[in-house]
Amino acid sequence: MQGYRYVLEYDTENILNSNIILTALEYAWRVTPSKQNFMPYRVHMLSEKDREHKRILYNKALIQQAKGSGIEIKNEKSLQKYEKQLLKDNKTPFFVNLNSAPYVFIFTQRVEDEPNSFQQNNIDYGLTYCQTQREWPGHTHAKDIARIEIGLFSANLASFLLKENIDVSFTQCFPGELISWTEKEFDFLDQDVLLIMTAGKGKKYRRDIIPLDIDQKPAFERIVNTRM
């Protein structure tokens, strides 16, 4: 992850080899550990052809940001007005990379309905797995597990892509509930959205406009308690 830089704009002229992306996804699937081997999440990949999907994604993120600031977006006109004001104030949202990303990965929760033989033997014995449940509270607990494992999967995916000199970025500025994803473009979703990740060749980066000296992580000692 040493080469990680948050992308503001991807180079749409630099076409990636889709085989590298698929190999990276398979690598992450293979090396990412999962509690009881359920992998209670799914990764949906959007490619270059899915431009309308990405436009909608950006708008969803924009509406979510406005909502977080106490601004209600009622229609397309008010959304355009909000975005125009952001640009005027030089506050372009970082998730603008959704518009130019060659590849976008949408991570959702997943309910396992085809347990492997070992899992099924335990189920027949009487054990209960939250990863197979669609109702609260098991489903909610499984979502917590999914969030952790998605973090592991996306980190492994990012590491592979960065080694191939392919940039990645992440966003959590979007409505997570499935009921907010009613557009026909997203009819493939059947569970809540938990993370969005983008990939491609970066053209413009966050560090190009925000210097490191004013935007640093918290000190190591504030995050890692070694008790030594």
C-alpha positions in Angstrom: 0.0 0.0 0.0 3.1 2.3 0.0 2.2 3.7 -3.4 -1.4 4.6 -2.4 -2.5 8.1 -3.3 -6.2 9.2 -3.3 -7.3 9.9 -6.8 -9.4 12.9 -7.7 -9.5 12.2 -11.4 -8.7 9.1 -13.4 -7.1 9.1 -16.9 -10.0 8.0 -19.1 -7.6 7.7 -22.1 -5.5 5.1 -20.3 -7.3 1.8 -21.0 -6.6 -0.9 -18.5 -6.2 -4.6 -19.3 -9.3 -6.2 -17.8 -7.4 -9.4 -17.2 -5.3 -7.7 -14.6 -8.4 -6.5 -12.8 -9.9 -10.0 -12.9 -6.6 -11.5 -11.7 -6.5 -9.0 -8.8 -10.1 -9.9 -7.8 -9.3 -13.6 -7.8 -6.1 -13.0 -5.8 -8.1 -11.0 -3.1 -10.8 -13.8 -3.1 -8.1 -16.4 -2.6 -6.0 -14.8 0.2 -8.7 -13.0 2.2 -9.6 -14.9 5.4 -13.3 -15.3 6.3 -15.0 -16.3 9.6 -16.0 -19.9 9.1 -15.4 -19.5 5.3 -18.8 -17.8 4.7 -17.5 -14.6 3.0 -20.8 -12.8 3.7 -20.3 -10.2 1.1 -20.4 -9.7 -2.7 -18.3 -7.5 -5.0 -20.0 -6.0 -8.0 -17.7 -4.7 -10.7 -18.6 -1.8 -13.0 -16.3 -1.3 -16.0 -15.7 1.4 -18.7 -19.1 0.8 -20.4 -21.1 1.5 -17.2 -21.0 5.3 -17.5 -24.6 5.9 -16.5 -24.1 3.8 -13.4 -21.2 6.0 -12.4 -23.1 9.2 -13.0 -25.8 7.9 -10.7 -23.3 6.8 -8.1 -21.7 10.3 -8.1 -25.2 11.9 -7.7 -26.0 9.6 -4.8 -22.7 10.5 -3.1 -23.4 14.2 -3.7 -26.9 13.9 -2.2 -25.5 12.1 0.8 -22.9 14.8 1.4 -25.6 17.5 1.2 -27.8 15.5 3.6 -24.8 15.3 6.1 -24.6 19.1 5.9 -28.3 19.5 6.6 -29.1 20.4 3.0 -32.2 18.8 1.5 -31.9 17.9 -2.2 -35.4 17.7 -3.6 -34.8 17.3 -7.3 -32.3 17.4 -10.1 -32.3 21.2 -10.2 -31.5 21.6 -6.5 -28.7 19.0 -6.9 -27.2 21.0 -9.8 -27.4 24.2 -7.7 -25.7 22.5 -4.8 -22.9 21.1 -7.0 -22.4 24.5 -8.7 -22.0 26.2 -5.3 -19.4 23.6 -4.3 -17.4 24.2 -7.4 -17.7 28.0 -7.0 -16.4 27.7 -3.4 -13.5 25.4 -4.6 -15.0 22.5 -2.5 -15.1 19.9 -5.2 -16.0 16.6 -3.4 -13.3 14.0 -3.4 -15.7 11.3 -4.6 -15.8 13.1 -8.0 -13.4 10.3 -9.1 -16.6 8.2 -9.5 -17.2 10.0 -12.8 -13.9 9.1 -14.4 -13.0 5.7 -12.7 -12.6 3.0 -15.3 -13.5 0.4 -12.7 -15.8 0.7 -9.7 -16.3 -2.1 -7.1 -19.5 -2.0 -5.1 -19.4 -4.2 -1.9 -22.6 -5.4 -0.5 -23.7 -7.8 2.2 -24.5 -11.4 1.1 -26.6 -14.1 2.7 -25.2 -17.7 2.2 -28.0 -20.0 0.9 -25.6 -22.8 -0.3 -23.5 -23.8 2.7 -20.5 -26.0 2.0 -20.7 -29.6 3.3 -18.9 -28.8 6.5 -21.2 -25.9 7.3 -24.2 -27.9 6.4 -23.2 -30.8 8.7 -22.9 -28.3 11.5 -26.3 -26.8 10.6 -27.9 -30.2 10.6 -26.3 -30.8 14.0 -28.1 -27.7 15.3 -25.5 -24.9 15.0 -26.8 -21.6 13.9 -24.8 -19.2 11.6 -25.7 -15.6 11.3 -24.2 -15.5 7.8 -27.2 -17.6 6.6 -29.9 -15.4 8.1 -32.0 -12.7 6.4 -33.7 -11.4 9.5 -32.6 -9.4 12.6 -30.6 -10.0 14.8 -28.5 -12.6 12.9 -28.5 -10.6 9.7 -27.3 -7.5 11.5 -24.5 -9.3 13.2 -23.5 -10.8 9.8 -23.3 -7.3 8.4 -20.7 -6.3 11.1 -18.7 -9.3 10.1 -19.1 -8.4 6.4 -17.8 -4.9 7.0 -14.6 -6.2 8.6 -14.0 -8.8 5.9 -14.7 -6.3 3.1 -11.9 -4.2 4.6 -9.6 -7.1 4.4 -10.6 -8.0 0.8 -10.4 -4.4 -0.5 -7.0 -4.0 1.1 -5.7 -7.2 -0.6 -7.3 -6.1 -3.9 -5.7 -2.6 -3.5 -2.2 -4.0 -2.8 -2.3 -6.2 -5.9 -3.5 -3.3 -8.1 -0.9 -0.9 -6.7 1.9 -3.3 -7.5 0.6 -3.2 -11.1 0.8 0.6 -11.0 -3.0 0.9 -10.9 -4.4 3.5 -8.5 -7.3 2.9 -6.2 -9.5 5.0 -4.0 -12.4 4.4 -1.5 -15.6 6.2 -0.6 -18.3 5.7 2.1 -20.3 8.8 1.2 -23.5 7.1 -0.2 -26.8 5.8 1.2 -26.2 2.3 2.4 -29.8 1.0 2.6 -31.0 -1.1 -0.4 -34.2 1.0 -0.6 -32.1 3.9 -1.8 -30.9 1.9 -4.9 -34.1 1.6 -6.9 -32.8 2.7 -10.3 -32.9 0.0 -13.0 -29.2 0.3 -13.4 -28.7 -1.2 -10.0 -31.3 -4.0 -10.2 -28.4 -6.5 -9.6 -28.2 -5.4 -6.0 -30.1 -7.4 -3.4 -28.4 -6.3 -0.2 -27.2 -3.1 1.5 -24.2 -1.3 0.0 -21.2 -1.2 2.5 -18.3 0.2 0.5 -17.4 1.6 -2.9 -13.9 1.3 -4.3 -12.5 2.7 -7.6 -9.5 1.7 -9.7 -7.6 3.1 -12.7 -4.7 5.2 -13.8 -4.7 8.4 -11.7 -4.5 11.7 -13.5 -5.0 14.1 -10.6 -4.5 13.3 -6.9 -5.7 14.7 -3.5 -2.1 15.6 -2.7 -2.0 17.8 -5.8 -4.3 20.3 -4.0 -3.8 19.5 -0.3 -0.2 19.4 0.9 0.8 16.7 3.4 2.1 19.2 6.0 -1.5 20.4 6.7 -3.3 17.1 6.3 -1.5 14.3 8.3 -2.7 11.2 10.0 -2.9 11.2 13.8 0.5 10.4 15.4 1.5 6.7 15.6 1.4 6.8 19.4 -2.2 8.1 19.4 -3.3 5.1 17.3 -1.1 2.2 18.4 -0.9 1.5 22.2 2.1 -0.8 22.5 2.0 -0.8 26.4 5.8 -1.1 26.4 
